């Protein structure tokens, strides 16, 4: 799976989790605090953030249990859920 496929897969899985048919690119861009054009470039492969590729390579080296534990710890320790709404959206 290349990075564009990864972004699309994650976006679709989030939509399913949230019981939505789809999530517009603009909304996903806001969740990632980037512009829609940047996010669209992620989806098309015109822009591939090296950090995402590196993190995915590292995570793929873990067992399923370690992967889930790592992501759960990230979720607990980060402010990820709090950052979902962009500061632009609260103005």
Backbone torsions as a table, in degrees:
resi	resn	phi	psi	omega
1	UNK	NA	126.4	177.5
2	UNK	-88.6	174.1	-175.1
3	UNK	-60.9	-43.3	177.2
4	UNK	-58.3	-42.1	177.6
5	UNK	-63.3	-36.9	178.3
6	UNK	-62.8	-48.5	178.9
7	UNK	-59.7	-43.7	180.0
8	UNK	-64.9	-43.9	179.5
9	UNK	-61.1	-47.0	-179.9
10	UNK	-63.5	-43.3	178.9
11	UNK	-59.6	-44.3	179.3
12	UNK	-65.5	-39.5	178.5
13	UNK	-66.4	-36.9	176.7
14	UNK	-65.8	-42.2	178.0
15	UNK	-60.0	-43.4	178.2
16	UNK	-62.8	-44.9	179.3
17	UNK	-59.0	-38.8	-177.9
18	UNK	-88.5	7.4	178.8
19	UNK	56.1	47.6	179.0
20	UNK	-122.6	153.0	178.1
21	UNK	-68.2	-43.3	176.9
22	UNK	-159.0	169.7	176.2
23	UNK	-123.4	124.5	-179.8
24	UNK	-62.7	148.4	179.0
25	UNK	-55.7	-37.5	180.0
26	UNK	-58.9	-43.4	179.8
27	UNK	-67.1	-42.0	177.8
28	UNK	-64.1	-39.7	177.2
29	UNK	-60.0	-43.7	178.2
30	UNK	-61.5	-40.3	178.9
31	UNK	-63.5	-31.8	179.6
32	UNK	-93.3	-0.2	-179.6
33	UNK	57.9	45.9	173.9
34	UNK	-134.0	170.8	179.7
35	UNK	-76.5	159.2	176.5
36	UNK	-60.9	-39.9	-178.9
37	UNK	-64.5	-37.0	176.4
38	UNK	-65.1	-46.2	180.0
39	UNK	-62.9	-41.3	177.3
40	UNK	-60.2	-35.7	177.1
41	UNK	-68.0	-33.4	174.2
42	UNK	-62.2	-44.0	-176.9
43	UNK	-66.4	-31.5	-178.2
44	UNK	-92.9	-11.6	-179.1
45	UNK	87.2	3.9	178.2
46	UNK	-71.8	-20.4	177.0
47	UNK	-136.3	125.3	-179.1
48	UNK	-128.9	100.9	-178.3
49	UNK	-61.2	119.5	-176.9
50	UNK	-60.0	-36.2	-179.1
51	UNK	-61.7	-39.4	179.3
52	UNK	-63.4	-46.1	178.7
53	UNK	-60.1	-44.0	-179.5
54	UNK	-64.1	-44.7	179.0
55	UNK	-62.8	-42.7	179.8
56	UNK	-63.2	-38.7	177.1
57	UNK	-62.0	-44.3	178.9
58	UNK	-64.8	-46.5	-178.7
59	UNK	-62.7	-34.0	-179.3
60	UNK	-68.5	-14.7	178.4
61	UNK	-82.9	-10.4	-177.6
62	UNK	-87.1	157.5	170.0
63	UNK	-71.7	163.9	179.4
64	UNK	-57.5	-43.1	-179.2
65	UNK	-63.8	-44.5	179.3
66	UNK	-66.6	-37.1	177.9
67	UNK	-61.7	-49.1	179.7
68	UNK	-63.1	-41.6	178.8
69	UNK	-63.3	-40.7	-179.8
70	UNK	-65.5	-45.7	-179.8
71	UNK	-67.0	-40.3	177.8
72	UNK	-61.6	-43.5	178.8
73	UNK	-62.8	-41.9	177.1
74	UNK	-58.8	-47.0	-178.9
75	UNK	-60.8	-43.5	-178.7
76	UNK	-67.5	-41.5	-173.7
77	UNK	-85.8	-25.5	-176.8
78	UNK	-89.5	172.4	175.5
79	UNK	-102.5	28.6	-174.9
80	UNK	-51.5	-50.7	-178.7
81	UNK	-64.2	-34.0	-179.5
82	UNK	-73.4	-24.6	-176.3
83	UNK	-88.8	1.1	-176.2
84	UNK	-62.0	-37.3	177.2
85	UNK	-87.4	124.1	-179.7
86	UNK	-69.4	148.9	175.4
87	UNK	-59.9	-30.6	177.6
88	UNK	-62.2	-33.7	-178.2
89	UNK	-73.7	-19.5	-176.4
90	UNK	-93.1	-4.1	-179.8
91	UNK	-80.2	NA	NA
